[in-house]
């Protein structure tokens, strides 16, 4: 999930107002991969021959794990009908401190208020380092085997599962502006990944 922004700078004549963390910053990432030859089949711990080996022998299991922190969300804009710039809200407290971080309420909405004037820049930075999207917890598994057919022919079978734990990764929270009535403000309405998927395939090489 990559960060986004609702609009242009607050004031194109004062770009100092846009100093903030990058919307694509991911503080922590971890990738792990491992393969293991199952000990079943000809020449392995549980030796098989003939049809048994053709069906059950020679399989390899492969696993991939990807874990990461989330990316910063963008601050809400006021959305007033008449204002000089893309006015952001004032941030009066840490919207992450004490927030339940659930789909119903990802941050504390009361920490954002409209500035007193339509011609004053909001105090909230462009992106919030202390409020981030849900990080990734992705685990993929595959099971495959190859059969040698003659000297120059190979047949490969593979069963793959993506997001094998069926873990939902929430999309970014709704940061609707005060001008739109805070509809679903601070709530998460969708996922950014797909449910568990299975894929079956084969490949013949000659």
JOWOFEN-V294889 format. One line per field, one symbol per residue. ss: DSSP state (H for helix, E for strand, L for the rest). A space follows every 10 residues. Layout:
BEGIN
ss = ???
END
This chain:
BEGIN
ss = LLLLLLLLLL LLLLHHHHLL LLLLLLLLEE EEEEEEELLE LLLLLELLLH HHHHHHLLLE EEEEEEEELL LEEELLELLL LLLLLLLELE ELLLLLLLLL LLLLLLLLHH HEELLLLLLL LLLLLLEEEE EELLLLEEEE EEEEEEEEEL LLEEEEEEEE EELLLLLLLE LLLLLLLHHH LLLLLLLLLL ELLLLLEEEE EEEEEL
END
